[in-house]
């Protein structure tokens, strides 16, 4: 399975985030996220159990409808129950919700967009830009975020060529770069920013994004120049690349007198700035 860019793993339905992963060239959606988007309960696991008890036919065919797949997160892949478009249509039949019909239309649209993206990959990039802007990010931030996606994709492709195969290995190498760059692994960084399931990089400031790009770009360059092969030597390259960015970060902090790593969420900062401008106006 290819490693997907995090921003393409999130879709929005009525401001609700639905995590997804590409499996066998189609979208598979996290079932718990879908349930949360359709019901008022905050305990999707319990609701799913009750739903299967109410619908014996659904319970009987559950293992055919739902697959356990490794959904990438900033802290590494987590196995989650996922269903494709066809499977979700069946699950939705057992959820009495006024949001069910709008969700069916949304789901059909997202599935069709995936077919379009296979035919024209540039569409995915344009939709990602539009998604960030719809969520309130500034044009300048979006440009940096899109560049960071390209840098990350280049790195993961390089790892793939150099014998890094397992999802857990990608997570370990990513953590190695982050620890050397920021002094925090992605999971530690997310906790520091008080994030739950949100994508860490979507809540980074401009400088945080710049240094994350530097660490990953440096790792790609070092891996190529050293001709790193396999997990062990690529881990050494990841530490070296992260160290390059970490040293640059520390020098900037020394010269500026300010820390680069912040516990603020970038989107919250942007919204606060916009609010301040409206009040001033």
Secondary structure as GFF3:
##gff-version 3
##sequence-region A 1 281
A	DSSP	three_ten_helix	6	9	.	.	.	ID=ss1
A	DSSP	beta_strand	10	13	.	.	.	ID=ss2
A	DSSP	beta_strand	16	23	.	.	.	ID=ss3
A	DSSP	beta_strand	26	30	.	.	.	ID=ss4
A	DSSP	alpha_helix	31	38	.	.	.	ID=ss5
A	DSSP	alpha_helix	44	54	.	.	.	ID=ss6
A	DSSP	alpha_helix	56	60	.	.	.	ID=ss7
A	DSSP	alpha_helix	62	65	.	.	.	ID=ss8
A	DSSP	beta_strand	67	71	.	.	.	ID=ss9
A	DSSP	beta_strand	78	84	.	.	.	ID=ss10
A	DSSP	alpha_helix	85	92	.	.	.	ID=ss11
A	DSSP	alpha_helix	100	119	.	.	.	ID=ss12
A	DSSP	alpha_helix	122	134	.	.	.	ID=ss13
A	DSSP	alpha_helix	139	161	.	.	.	ID=ss14
A	DSSP	alpha_helix	167	182	.	.	.	ID=ss15
A	DSSP	alpha_helix	186	192	.	.	.	ID=ss16
A	DSSP	three_ten_helix	200	203	.	.	.	ID=ss17
A	DSSP	alpha_helix	206	226	.	.	.	ID=ss18
A	DSSP	alpha_helix	230	256	.	.	.	ID=ss19
A	DSSP	alpha_helix	266	280	.	.	.	ID=ss20
###
